Amino acid sequence: FDWLERSKFLLPTEGSLRRAMSASFESKLHAALERVRTVLNTNKVPCLPADVHHQYQDKYFLAESMTNVAVASQVNALASLGLSKEQLAQLRAWAINSRVSLRFTYREEYALEREEAREVESPSRVHTETTETTPEDTDGGPPSATTVVESRVVTKITDYFWGFNATYELVAIQGVGKEPGDRLQVLSRTCHTELKTTVTLPPPFLLNRKQQFEREVDITWLFKHFSAESLAPSFEIHRDHAKCQTPRRNPEISDACRHFAGLRDWSSKVADWLRSLFNISTVLGIPQDLSPLSSSNAFVPVLPM
């Protein structure tokens, strides 16, 4: 077991991982602070909580403030996708007594639409010369006529045109969404394009793709902590709760972390699937600038200041 003993020195310990995560967070935070200074007034100086004199109760206020900003940010993201104020109020009402989830559904299909035959000429040419001699020139004189025949090879090609349709939608659901009134459509998109092949089979990349994709996430917690009347987050930590031990170790923060982790995983899977759709353009040789889809330059408003 010497290899096992040696591996203990190679694998990162929990303490080293925590320090690495802390250093990565501070690096991102300093970069965000530089960005914040460009949008804040000059008389406002953002600082790290550890660098500011505070009391222990301020840690609770900080945890509540950050969570409320995160709640507002997620609701704002849904609003930018199409969630209206009336739908927001409906989801808030559903969350009081029912489970509310967000479901992303994608479907694609393709079918042969038509065939077209065309002729393609070969770029090379074939010249054939034919010489005819009249009876008067049989004594060896110059020929009376020369005929030149030019020919080309023509290939008949049949093109097959395939119709490709893709549809995706984002729907908020109460419970299991059995009744039409239990579903609210937030976003829907449909696209159509035409693909061409020279064989009776569809493009190979379509044969290797999944034709449907569906992911669902529970967002009940989000709308339980958002006021539809004031359009403001309403998260708070119950300090007098028997299980409330610290600003981090309490039932409210634990529930919030589970919600944010679940929505993060769901968003990552949906984003990866949508990003895979651009592979179709790559296969077809259509250049596209995907840099606007990168989140590296997105401003994250949740800052512990």
VONU-686334 format. One record per atom (N, C-alpha, C): atom name; x, z, y. Coordinates in steps of 0.2 Angstrom, whole numbers. Layout:
N
R   at       X       Z       Y
R   CA       X       Z       Y
...
! end
This chain:
305
R   at       X       Z       Y
R    N       4       0      -6
R   CA       0       0       0
R    C       4       0       6
R    N      10      -2       6
R   CA      15      -3      12
R    C      12      -7      17
R    N       9     -13      15
R   CA       6     -17      20
R    C       0     -14      24
R    N      -4     -10      20
R   CA      -9      -6      24
R    C      -7      -1      29
R    N      -1       2      27
R   CA       2       7      32
R    C       4       3      38
R    N       8      -2      36
R   CA      11      -6      42
R    C       5      -9      47
R    N       0     -11      43
R   CA      -6     -14      47
R    C      -9      -9      52
R    N      -8      -3      51
R   CA     -11       2      56
R    C      -8       2      63
R    N      -1       0      62
R   CA       2      -1      69
R    C       1      -8      72
R    N      -2     -12      69
R   CA      -3     -19      71
R    C     -10     -19      74
R    N     -15     -16      71
R   CA     -22     -16      74
R    C     -23     -12      80
R    N     -27     -15      85
R   CA     -28     -11      91
R    C     -32      -5      89
R    N     -30       1      92
R   CA     -34       7      91
R    C     -40       7      96
R    N     -44      12      95
R   CA     -50      12     100
R    C     -48      14     107
R    N     -43      18     107
R   CA     -41      20     114
R    C     -38      14     118
R    N     -34      10     114
R   CA     -31       4     117
R    C     -36      -1     119
R    N     -41      -2     115
R   CA     -46      -7     117
R    C     -50      -4     123
R    N     -51       2     123
R   CA     -55       5     129
R    C     -51       4     135
R    N     -44       5     135
R   CA     -40       4     141
R    C     -40      -4     143
R    N     -39      -8     138
R   CA     -39     -15     139
R    C     -46     -17     143
R    N     -51     -15     140
R   CA     -58     -16     143
R    C     -58     -14     150
R    N     -56      -8     151
R   CA     -56      -5     158
R    C     -51      -9     163
R    N     -46     -11     161
R   CA     -41     -15     165
R    C     -44     -22     166
R    N     -48     -25     161
R   CA     -51     -31     163
R    C     -57     -30     167
R    N     -61     -25     167
R   CA     -66     -24     171
R    C     -64     -23     179
R    N     -58     -19     179
R   CA     -56     -18     186
R    C     -53     -24     189
R    N     -50     -28     185
R   CA     -48     -35     188
R    C     -53     -39     190
R    N     -59     -40     186
R   CA     -65     -43     188
R    C     -68     -40     194
R    N     -68     -34     195
R   CA     -71     -30     200
R    C     -67     -31     207
R    N     -61     -31     207
R   CA     -57     -33     213
R    C     -58     -40     215
R    N     -58     -45     210
R   CA     -60     -51     212
R    C     -67     -52     215
R    N     -72     -48     213
R   CA     -78     -48     216
R    C     -79     -45     222
R    N     -75     -40     223
R   CA     -74     -36     230
R    C     -72     -41     235
R    N     -67     -45     233
R   CA     -64     -50     238
R    C     -70     -55     240
R    N     -74     -57     235
R   CA     -80     -61     237
R    C     -85     -58     241
R    N     -86     -51     240
R   CA     -91     -48     244
R    C     -89     -47     251
R    N     -83     -46     252
R   CA     -80     -46     259
R    C     -82     -52     263
R    N     -83     -58     260
R   CA     -85     -64     264
R    C     -92     -64     266
R    N     -96     -60     263
R   CA    -103     -60     265
R    C    -106     -54     268
R    N    -102     -48     268
R   CA    -104     -42     271
R    C    -101     -42     278
R    N    -104     -38     282
R   CA    -102     -37     289
R    C     -95     -33     289
R    N     -91     -35     294
R   CA     -84     -32     295
R    C     -84     -24     295
R    N     -90     -21     297
R   CA     -90     -14     297
R    C     -91     -11     291
R    N     -93     -15     286
R   CA     -94     -12     279
R    C     -88     -13     274
R    N     -85      -8     272
R   CA     -79      -8     267
R    C     -81      -6     260
R    N     -82     -11     256
R   CA     -84      -9     249
R    C     -78      -5     245
R    N     -79       0     242
R   CA     -74       4     238
R    C     -76       6     231
R    N     -71       7     227
R   CA     -72       9     220
R    C     -75      16     220
R    N     -80      18     216
R   CA     -83      25     216
R    C     -77      30     215
R    N     -72      29     211
R   CA     -67      34     210
R    C     -63      35     216
R    N     -63      30     221
R   CA     -59      31     227
R    C     -63      34     233
R    N     -69      36     232
R   CA     -74      39     237
R    C     -76      46     235
R    N     -75      51     240
R   CA     -77      57     239
R    C     -85      58     237
R    N     -87      61     232
R   CA     -94      61     230
R    C     -95      68     226
R    N    -101      69     225
R   CA    -103      75     221
R    C    -106      72     214
R    N    -107      77     209
R   CA    -109      75     203
R    C    -115      71     203
R    N    -120      73     207
R   CA    -127      70     207
R    C    -126      63     209
R    N    -121      61     213
R   CA    -120      54     216
R    C    -119      50     210
R    N    -116      52     204
R   CA    -115      48     198
R    C    -122      46     196
R    N    -127      50     196
R   CA    -134      48     194
R    C    -137      42     198
R    N    -136      43     205
R   CA    -138      39     210
R    C    -135      32     209
R    N    -128      32     207
R   CA    -124      26     206
R    C    -127      22     200
R    N    -128      26     194
R   CA    -131      23     188
R    C    -138      20     189
R    N    -142      23     193
R   CA    -149      21     195
R    C    -148      15     199
R    N    -144      15     204
R   CA    -143       9     209
R    C    -141       3     205
R    N    -136       4     201
R   CA    -133      -2     197
R    C    -138      -5     192
R    N    -142      -1     189
R   CA    -147      -3     184
R    C    -153      -7     188
R    N    -155      -4     194
R   CA    -160      -7     198
R    C    -158     -14     200
R    N    -152     -15     202
R   CA    -149     -21     204
R    C    -149     -26     199
R    N    -147     -24     193
R   CA    -147     -28     187
R    C    -154     -30     185
R    N    -159     -26     186
R   CA    -166     -27     184
R    C    -169     -33     189
R    N    -167     -32     196
R   CA    -169     -36     201
R    C    -166     -43     200
R    N    -160     -43     197
R   CA    -156     -49     196
R    C    -159     -53     191
R    N    -161     -50     185
R   CA    -164     -53     180
R    C    -171     -56     181
R    N    -175     -52     185
R   CA    -182     -55     187
R    C    -181     -61     192
R    N    -176     -60     196
R   CA    -174     -66     201
R    C    -172     -72     197
R    N    -169     -71     191
R   CA    -167     -77     187
R    C    -173     -80     184
R    N    -178     -76     182
R   CA    -184     -79     179
R    C    -188     -82     184
R    N    -188     -79     190
R   CA    -192     -83     196
R    C    -189     -89     197
R    N    -182     -90     197
R   CA    -179     -96     199
R    C    -181    -102     193
R    N    -182     -99     187
R   CA    -184    -104     182
R    C    -192    -106     182
R    N    -195    -102     186
R   CA    -203    -104     187
R    C    -208     -99     186
R    N    -205     -93     185
R   CA    -210     -87     185
R    C    -213     -85     192
R    N    -220     -86     192
R   CA    -223     -85     199
R    C    -225     -77     200
R    N    -227     -75     206
R   CA    -228     -69     207
R    C    -234     -66     203
R    N    -239     -71     202
R   CA    -245     -69     198
R    C    -243     -68     191
R    N    -239     -72     188
R   CA    -236     -71     181
R    C    -232     -65     181
R    N    -228     -63     186
R   CA    -225     -57     186
R    C    -229     -51     185
R    N    -235     -51     189
R   CA    -240     -45     189
R    C    -243     -45     182
R    N    -244     -51     179
R   CA    -247     -51     172
R    C    -242     -48     167
R    N    -236     -50     167
R   CA    -231     -47     163
R    C    -231     -40     163
R    N    -231     -37     170
R   CA    -230     -30     171
R    C    -236     -27     168
R    N    -242     -30     168
R   CA    -248     -27     165
R    C    -248     -27     158
R    N    -245     -32     155
R   CA    -244     -32     147
R    C    -240     -27     145
R    N    -234     -26     149
R   CA    -229     -21     146
R    C    -231     -14     146
R    N    -237     -12     149
R   CA    -239      -5     149
R    C    -241      -3     142
R    N    -245      -7     139
R   CA    -247      -6     132
R    C    -245     -10     126
R    N    -242     -16     128
R   CA    -240     -21     123
R    C    -233     -23     123
R    N    -231     -26     118
R   CA    -224     -29     118
R    C    -224     -35     121
R    N    -219     -36     126
R   CA    -218     -43     129
R    C    -211     -46     127
R    N    -212     -52     125
R   CA    -206     -55     123
R    C    -205     -62     127
R    N    -199     -65     127
R   CA    -197     -71     130
R    C    -195     -76     124
R    N    -198     -81     123
R   CA    -197     -86     118
R    C    -195     -93     120
R    N    -189     -95     118
R   CA    -187    -102     120
R    C    -187    -106     113
R    N    -191    -112     114
R   CA    -192    -116     109
R    C    -190    -123     111
R    N    -186    -127     106
R   CA    -183    -133     107
R    C    -185    -138     101
R    N    -187    -144     102
R   CA    -189    -148      97
R    C    -187    -155      99
R    N    -184    -159      94
R   CA    -182    -166      96
R    C    -185    -170      90
R    N    -186    -177      91
R   CA    -188    -181      86
R    C    -185    -188      88
R    N    -185    -193      83
R   CA    -183    -199      85
R    C    -186    -204      80
R    N    -187    -210      82
R   CA    -191    -215      78
R    C    -189    -222      80
R    N    -189    -227      75
R   CA    -187    -234      77
R    C    -193    -237      81
R    N    -191    -240      87
R   CA    -196    -242      91
R    C    -197    -250      91
R    N    -191    -253      90
R   CA    -191    -261      90
R    C    -185    -264      87
R    N    -185    -270      85
R   CA    -179    -274      83
R    C    -178    -280      88
R    N    -172    -282      89
R   CA    -171    -288      93
R    C    -165    -291      90
R    N    -166    -298      89
R   CA    -161    -302      86
R    C    -157    -306      92
R    N    -151    -307      91
R   CA    -147    -310      96
R    C    -141    -314      93
R    N    -139    -319      96
R   CA    -133    -323      94
R    C    -127    -322      98
R    N    -122    -321      95
R   CA    -115    -320      98
R    C    -111    -325      96
R    N    -108    -329     101
R   CA    -103    -334      99
R    C     -96    -331      99
R    N     -92    -334      94
R   CA     -85    -332      94
R    C     -81    -335     100
R    N     -77    -331     102
R   CA     -73    -333     108
R    C     -68    -339     106
R    N     -66    -340     100
R   CA     -62    -345      98
R    C     -66    -352      97
R    N     -62    -357      98
R   CA     -65    -364      97
R    C     -61    -368      92
R    N     -65    -373      89
R   CA     -62    -377      84
R    C     -63    -384      86
R    N     -57    -388      87
R   CA     -57    -395      89
R    C     -56    -399      83
R    N     -60    -405      83
R   CA     -59    -410      77
R    C     -59    -416      80
R    N     -53    -420      79
R   CA     -52    -427      82
R    C     -53    -432      77
R    N     -57    -437      78
R   CA     -59    -443      74
R    C     -57    -449      77
R    N     -53    -453      74
R   CA     -50    -460      77
R    C     -53    -465      73
R    N     -56    -470      77
R   CA     -59    -476      73
R    C     -56    -482      76
R    N     -54    -487      71
R   CA     -50    -493      73
R    C     -55    -499      72
R    N     -55    -503      77
R   CA     -59    -509      76
R    C     -56    -515      72
R    N     -60    -520      69
R   CA     -56    -525      65
R    C     -51    -529      69
R    N     -52    -530      75
R   CA     -47    -534      79
R    C     -40    -530      79
R    N     -40    -523      78
R   CA     -34    -520      79
R    C     -31    -518      72
R    N     -32    -522      67
R   CA     -29    -520      61
R    C     -22    -522      60
R    N     -20    -526      65
R   CA     -12    -527      65
R    C      -8    -522      67
R    N     -11    -516      68
R   CA      -7    -510      70
R    C      -7    -509      78
R    N     -12    -512      81
R   CA     -12    -511      88
R    C     -15    -504      90
R    N     -16    -502      96
R   CA     -19    -495      98
R    C     -26    -495      96
R    N     -28    -489      94
R   CA     -35    -488      92
R    C     -40    -489      98
R    N     -45    -491      95
R   CA     -50    -493     100
R    C     -54    -487     103
R    N     -55    -482      99
R   CA     -59    -476     101
R    C     -57    -470      97
R    N     -57    -464     101
R   CA     -55    -457      98
R    C     -61    -453     100
R    N     -64    -449      95
R   CA     -69    -444      96
R    C     -67    -437      95
R    N     -68    -433      99
R   CA     -66    -426      99
R    C     -72    -422      98
R    N     -73    -418      93
R   CA     -78    -413      91
R    C     -76    -406      92
R    N     -80    -402      96
R   CA     -79    -395      97
R    C     -84    -391      94
R    N     -82    -386      90
R   CA     -87    -382      87
R    C     -85    -374      88
R    N     -90    -370      88
R   CA     -89    -363      88
R    C     -93    -359      82
R    N     -91    -353      81
R   CA     -95    -349      76
R    C    -100    -345      79
R    N    -106    -345      77
R   CA    -111    -341      80
R    C    -114    -336      75
R    N    -114    -330      77
R   CA    -116    -324      72
R    C    -122    -321      75
R    N    -127    -321      70
R   CA    -133    -318      72
R    C    -133    -310      71
R    N    -135    -306      76
R   CA    -135    -299      75
R    C    -142    -296      77
R    N    -144    -291      73
R   CA    -150    -288      74
R    C    -149    -281      77
R    N    -151    -279      83
R   CA    -151    -273      86
R    C    -157    -269      85
R    N    -156    -262      83
R   CA    -161    -258      82
R    C    -162    -252      87
R    N    -167    -252      91
R   CA    -168    -247      96
R    C    -172    -241      94
R    N    -169    -235      95
R   CA    -172    -229      93
R    C    -175    -225      99
R    N    -181    -223      99
R   CA    -183    -218     104
R    C    -181    -211     102
R    N    -178    -208     107
R   CA    -176    -201     106
R    C    -180    -196     111
R    N    -184    -192     109
R   CA    -188    -187     113
R    C    -185    -180     112
R    N    -185    -176     117
R   CA    -183    -169     117
R    C    -187    -165     121
R    N    -190    -159     119
R   CA    -194    -155     123
R    C    -192    -148     122
R    N    -191    -144     127
R   CA    -190    -137     127
R    C    -195    -133     132
R    N    -196    -127     130
R   CA    -200    -123     134
R    C    -198    -116     134
R    N    -200    -112     139
R   CA    -199    -105     139
R    C    -205    -102     141
R    N    -207     -97     136
R   CA    -214     -94     136
R    C    -213     -87     135
R    N    -217     -83     140
R   CA    -218     -76     139
R    C    -224     -74     135
R    N    -223     -70     130
R   CA    -228     -68     125
R    C    -230     -61     125
R    N    -237     -60     124
R   CA    -239     -53     123
R    C    -240     -52     116
R    N    -237     -47     113
R   CA    -238     -46     106
R    C    -235     -51     102
R    N    -239     -54      97
R   CA    -237     -60      93
R    C    -239     -67      96
R    N    -243     -67     102
R   CA    -245     -73     105
R    C    -250     -76     101
R    N    -255     -73      98
R   CA    -260     -76      94
R    C    -265     -80      98
R    N    -267     -77     103
R   CA    -272     -81     108
R    C    -269     -84     113
R    N    -272     -90     116
R   CA    -269     -93     121
R    C    -268     -89     127
R    N    -272     -84     128
R   CA    -272     -80     134
R    C    -266     -75     134
R    N    -263     -75     128
R   CA    -257     -70     127
R    C    -250     -74     128
R    N    -251     -80     131
R   CA    -245     -84     132
R    C    -244     -86     139
R    N    -239     -86     142
R   CA    -238     -88     149
R    C    -232     -93     149
R    N    -233     -99     151
R   CA    -227    -104     151
R    C    -223    -103     157
R    N    -217    -102     157
R   CA    -212    -101     162
R    C    -209    -107     164
R    N    -207    -111     159
R   CA    -203    -117     160
R    C    -204    -122     155
R    N    -205    -128     156
R   CA    -205    -134     151
R    C    -202    -140     154
R    N    -199    -143     149
R   CA    -195    -150     151
R    C    -196    -154     145
R    N    -197    -161     147
R   CA    -197    -166     141
R    C    -193    -172     144
R    N    -189    -175     139
R   CA    -185    -180     141
R    C    -185    -186     136
R    N    -184    -192     138
R   CA    -184    -198     133
R    C    -178    -202     135
R    N    -175    -205     129
R   CA    -170    -210     130
R    C    -170    -214     124
R    N    -167    -220     125
R   CA    -166    -225     120
R    C    -159    -226     117
R    N    -159    -226     111
R   CA    -152    -227     108
R    C    -152    -233     104
R    N    -146    -237     103
R   CA    -146    -243     100
R    C    -141    -243      94
R    N    -143    -245      89
R   CA    -138    -246      83
R    C    -138    -253      80
R    N    -134    -255      76
R   CA    -134    -262      73
R    C    -135    -262      66
R    N    -137    -256      64
R   CA    -139    -255      57
R    C    -146    -251      57
R    N    -149    -251      51
R   CA    -156    -248      50
R    C    -156    -241      50
R    N    -151    -238      51
R   CA    -150    -230      51
R    C    -150    -228      58
R    N    -152    -222      60
R   CA    -151    -219      67
R    C    -144    -217      68
R    N    -142    -216      74
R   CA    -135    -214      75
R    C    -133    -208      71
R    N    -127    -208      69
R   CA    -125    -203      64
R    C    -125    -196      67
R    N    -124    -195      73
R   CA    -124    -188      76
R    C    -132    -185      76
R    N    -137    -189      76
R   CA    -143    -187      75
R    C    -145    -184      68
R    N    -142    -187      63
R   CA    -143    -185      56
R    C    -140    -179      55
R    N    -135    -177      59
R   CA    -131    -170      57
R    C    -134    -165      62
R    N    -139    -166      66
R   CA    -141    -161      71
R    C    -148    -157      68
R    N    -149    -151      70
R   CA    -155    -148      69
R    C    -160    -150      74
R    N    -166    -152      71
R   CA    -171    -155      76
R    C    -175    -150      79
R    N    -174    -143      78
R   CA    -178    -138      81
R    C    -174    -132      82
R    N    -175    -128      87
R   CA    -172    -122      88
R    C    -176    -117      92
R    N    -176    -111      90
R   CA    -181    -106      93
R    C    -177     -99      93
R    N    -178     -95      98
R   CA    -175     -89      99
R    C    -180     -85     103
R    N    -181     -78     101
R   CA    -185     -74     105
R    C    -182     -67     106
R    N    -183     -64     112
R   CA    -180     -58     114
R    C    -186     -53     117
R    N    -185     -47     116
R   CA    -190     -42     118
R    C    -188     -40     125
R    N    -193     -41     130
R   CA    -191     -40     137
R    C    -196     -34     140
R    N    -199     -31     135
R   CA    -204     -25     138
R    C    -201     -21     142
R    N    -195     -18     141
R   CA    -191     -13     145
R    C    -191     -16     152
R    N    -189     -22     153
R   CA    -188     -25     160
R    C    -194     -24     164
R    N    -200     -26     161
R   CA    -206     -26     166
R    C    -209     -19     166
R    N    -207     -15     162
R   CA    -209      -8     163
R    C    -205      -4     168
R    N    -200      -7     170
R   CA    -196      -4     176
R    C    -196      -9     182
R    N    -201     -12     183
R   CA    -202     -17     189
R    C    -209     -16     191
R    N    -210     -15     198
R   CA    -216     -14     201
R    C    -219     -21     203
R    N    -224     -23     201
R   CA    -227     -29     203
R    C    -230     -29     210
R    N    -232     -23     212
R   CA    -235     -22     218
R    C    -230     -23     224
R    N    -225     -19     223
R   CA    -219     -19     228
R    C    -214     -24     227
R    N    -214     -28     221
R   CA    -209     -32     219
R    C    -202     -29     219
R    N    -201     -23     217
R   CA    -195     -19     217
R    C    -194     -16     211
R    N    -188     -15     209
R   CA    -186     -11     203
R    C    -188      -4     203
R    N    -190      -1     198
R   CA    -192       6     198
R    C    -188      10     193
R    N    -182       9     191
R   CA    -179      13     186
R    C    -176      19     189
R    N    -177      25     185
R   CA    -174      31     187
R    C    -172      35     180
R    N    -167      39     181
R   CA    -165      44     176
R    C    -169      51     176
R    N    -172      53     171
R   CA    -175      59     171
R    C    -170      65     170
R    N    -168      68     175
R   CA    -162      73     174
R    C    -165      79     171
R    N    -171      81     171
R   CA    -173      87     168
R    C    -175      86     160
R    N    -174      80     158
R   CA    -175      78     151
R    C    -171      82     146
R    N    -173      84     140
R   CA    -169      89     136
R    C    -163      85     133
R    N    -164      78     133
R   CA    -158      74     130
R    C    -154      71     135
R    N    -155      73     141
R   CA    -151      70     147
R    C    -145      75     148
R    N    -139      72     146
R   CA    -133      76     146
R    C    -128      74     152
R    N    -127      67     153
R   CA    -123      65     158
R    C    -126      59     161
R    N    -124      56     167
R   CA    -127      50     170
R    C    -126      44     165
R    N    -122      44     160
R   CA    -121      39     155
R    C    -125      41     149
R    N    -125      47     147
R   CA    -128      49     140
R    C    -135      52     142
R    N    -140      48     142
R   CA    -147      50     143
R    C    -151      44     140
R    N    -157      46     138
R   CA    -162      41     135
R    C    -163      35     139
R    N    -163      35     146
R   CA    -165      30     150
R    C    -159      25     150
R    N    -153      27     151
R   CA    -148      23     151
R    C    -146      19     144
R    N    -148      23     139
R   CA    -147      20     132
R    C    -152      15     131
R    N    -158      16     133
R   CA    -163      10     133
R    C    -161       4     137
R    N    -158       5     143
R   CA    -156       0     147
R    C    -151      -4     144
R    N    -146      -1     141
R   CA    -140      -4     138
R    C    -143      -8     132
R    N    -147      -6     128
R   CA    -150     -10     123
R    C    -153     -16     125
R    N    -157     -15     131
R   CA    -161     -21     134
R    C    -156     -26     136
R    N    -151     -24     140
R   CA    -146     -29     143
R    C    -142     -32     138
R    N    -140     -29     132
R   CA    -136     -32     127
R    C    -140     -37     123
R    N    -147     -35     122
R   CA    -151     -40     118
R    C    -152     -46     122
R    N    -154     -46     129
R   CA    -155     -51     133
R    C    -148     -56     134
R    N    -143     -52     134
R   CA    -136     -56     135
R    C    -135     -60     129
R    N    -136     -57     123
R   CA    -135     -61     116
R    C    -140     -67     116
R    N    -146     -66     118
R   CA    -151     -71     118
R    C    -149     -77     123
R    N    -147     -75     129
R   CA    -145     -80     134
R    C    -139     -84     131
R    N    -135     -81     128
R   CA    -129     -84     126
R    C    -130     -89     120
R    N    -135     -87     116
R   CA    -137     -92     111
R    C    -141     -98     113
R    N    -145     -97     118
R   CA    -149    -102     121
R    C    -145    -107     125
R    N    -140    -104     129
R   CA    -135    -108     133
R    C    -131    -112     129
R    N    -129    -109     123
R   CA    -124    -113     119
R    C    -128    -119     116
R    N    -135    -118     114
R   CA    -139    -124     112
R    C    -140    -129     117
R    N    -142    -127     123
R   CA    -143    -132     128
R    C    -136    -136     130
R    N    -130    -132     129
R   CA    -124    -135     131
R    C    -123    -141     125
R    N    -125    -139     119
R   CA    -124    -144     114
R    C    -127    -151     115
R    N    -133    -151     119
R   CA    -136    -157     121
R    C    -132    -162     124
R    N    -127    -159     128
R   CA    -123    -164     132
R    C    -118    -167     128
R    N    -117    -165     121
R   CA    -113    -169     117
R    C    -116    -176     115
R    N    -123    -177     116
R   CA    -126    -183     115
R    C    -123    -188     120
R    N    -122    -186     126
R   CA    -119    -190     131
R    C    -112    -192     130
R    N    -109    -187     127
R   CA    -102    -188     126
R    C    -101    -193     120
R    N    -105    -193     115
R   CA    -105    -198     109
R    C    -107    -205     112
R    N    -111    -205     117
R   CA    -113    -212     119
R    C    -109    -214     124
R    N    -104    -210     126
R   CA     -99    -213     131
R    C    -101    -212     138
R    N    -106    -208     140
R   CA    -109    -207     146
R    C    -105    -202     150
R    N    -101    -203     155
R   CA     -97    -197     158
R    C    -102    -193     162
R    N    -101    -186     162
R   CA    -105    -181     165
R    C    -100    -176     168
R    N    -102    -173     174
R   CA     -98    -168     176
R    C    -102    -161     175
R    N     -99    -157     170
R   CA    -102    -151     168
R    C    -100    -145     172
R    N     -95    -146     177
R   CA     -93    -140     180
R    C     -98    -136     184
R    N    -104    -139     186
R   CA    -109    -135     190
R    C    -112    -130     185
R    N    -112    -131     178
R   CA    -115    -127     173
R    C    -110    -121     171
R    N    -104    -121     174
R   CA    -100    -115     172
R    C    -102    -109     176
R    N    -102    -103     173
R   CA    -103     -97     176
R    C     -97     -93     179
R    N     -91     -97     179
R   CA     -85     -93     181
R    C     -86     -92     189
R    N     -89     -96     193
R   CA     -90     -96     200
R    C     -96     -92     202
R    N    -100     -90     197
R   CA    -107     -87     199
R    C    -105     -80     202
R    N    -109     -78     207
R   CA    -108     -72     211
R    C    -112     -67     207
R    N    -109     -61     205
R   CA    -113     -56     201
R    C    -114     -50     206
R    N    -121     -49     208
R   CA    -122     -44     213
R    C    -121     -37     210
R    N    -120     -35     204
R   CA    -120     -29     201
R    C    -113     -26     202
R    N    -112     -22     207
R   CA    -105     -20     209
R    C    -106     -12     210
R    N    -102      -8     207
R   CA    -102      -1     208
R    C     -99       1     214
R    N    -102       1     220
R   CA    -100       2     226
R    C    -103       8     229
! end
